[in-house]
Amino acid sequence: MSKIKDAFNSSIKIPFFSPSITKDDKKAVLYALASTLLTDGPKLREFEKNFAKFTGAKFAIGVSNATSALHLSLKALGIGRGDEVIVPDMTFVATANAVVHSNATPVFADVEMDTMNISVDSIKDKITSKTRAVLPVHFAGRACNIDEITKLAKKNAIPLIEDCAHAIGTRYHEKHVGNFGIVGCFSFYPTKNITTIEGGMIITNSRDVAKYVMSARNHGLSKNLMERYNHGMPWDYDMKESGYNYRLDEIRSSLGINQLKRIKILNVLRKNAFEYYNAKLADIPDIITPSLPNKWEEHAYHLYILRIKENDRVSRDELFRKLLNFGIRTSVHYKPLHEFSAFKKLKHCDLDNSTQLYSEIISLPFYPDITKKQQDYVISCIRRIMSNSL
Ligand SMILES: Cc1ncc(COP(=O)(O)O)c(C=O)c1O
């Protein structure tokens, strides 16, 4: 049925995800490979310029991935030992790991049942005298309640860092997410709305943050590679504070430039596939389809997540196993942070929604190139399983 092969098992008919890589993308990568400057060069600058234009931010700084983007953002705000950072309980571990890398403590906030985005009330409950940042995630590509979160952060004089890993193309009242707080962090991991394989981007409207990040991603040096070789003596640079090697190379940047040119069409294909699933799955018993965005939101449709209501016939895990038997790969986004061994030692409470959601959610195969025929197959299998005719 599918031209796309699953990377792990050849009997899989419908993979969970497949990145959209064109002939032009491959050409761009080969072209970049022929250059003598393979990292920290003109392709990175071009990708950054285009990403800043796309998001409307003053500065865009390419980095090795979104985890390093989050780490550098926390460092730019001077967050460290003894500080607390509020993150949603329902997110990928990287959101909290970046806080741990900064020697600070992640504090888990609960999420909304409907959008799975961080709950404003829960943030309020988790603010203490040690809170130094709030780090919401625009979950599955849907903007969180960013107006209320911005107000709350301002009222408490707490900086806001936005995890926009799922949210390339997500806008709220026409403003691209990542521009509401001090910094926004994006991921270009293969499953994301555009990919550079590994890769990330920081956007900010603060010159000071941009200046720090540009140097800190490059070991903390006072000059980048082009500045060193184009002006004066290449070894004539200083380092005021030790930084990191979090650079984005020319090959990945070239792929990113090409992918970004197609973001609008990629997101429209995602929207169509999302709406198709929603229309065809809505009447199946014990299923809750994801809600649609408000009219002031532009959704990036990063993931398609169903909820299976508690029932005495088919559990979420059973649905997962039966779909796999039909050659359909699904997943769960995510196991809540408080469930991980590494985070169990942190004190946490009042995470009822993320705990409940964890037992109910299942992410369906979802990518720009998914065909209606593939979706129909997924839908018909779910219908049969949920109506217990299997
Ligand atoms: C919400 C969220 N934040 C951060 C990350 C980390 O992204 P990266 O793999 O680019 O470091 C991910 C990756 O999946 C993510 O889903």
PDBQT file of the ligand as one rigid body, heavy atoms in Angstrom, charges set to zero:
ROOT
HETATM    1  C1  LIG A 401       8.478  19.471  22.918  1.00  0.00    +0.000 C 
HETATM    2  C2  LIG A 401       9.891  19.184  22.521  1.00  0.00    +0.000 A 
HETATM    3  N1  LIG A 401      10.868  19.951  23.022  1.00  0.00    +0.000 NA
HETATM    4  C3  LIG A 401      12.166  19.740  22.703  1.00  0.00    +0.000 A 
HETATM    5  C4  LIG A 401      12.533  18.725  21.853  1.00  0.00    +0.000 A 
HETATM    6  C5  LIG A 401      13.974  18.495  21.541  1.00  0.00    +0.000 C 
HETATM    7  O1  LIG A 401      14.246  18.651  20.179  1.00  0.00    +0.000 OA
HETATM    8  P1  LIG A 401      15.630  18.176  19.583  1.00  0.00    +0.000 P 
HETATM    9  O2  LIG A 401      15.517  16.727  19.270  1.00  0.00    +0.000 OA
HETATM   10  O3  LIG A 401      15.788  19.017  18.337  1.00  0.00    +0.000 OA
HETATM   11  O4  LIG A 401      16.680  18.451  20.581  1.00  0.00    +0.000 OA
HETATM   12  C6  LIG A 401      11.539  17.906  21.298  1.00  0.00    +0.000 A 
HETATM   13  C7  LIG A 401      11.916  16.820  20.388  1.00  0.00    +0.000 C 
HETATM   14  O5  LIG A 401      11.207  15.951  20.026  1.00  0.00    +0.000 OA
HETATM   15  C8  LIG A 401      10.191  18.128  21.648  1.00  0.00    +0.000 A 
HETATM   16  O6  LIG A 401       9.206  17.367  21.160  1.00  0.00    +0.000 OA
ENDROOT
TORSDOF 0
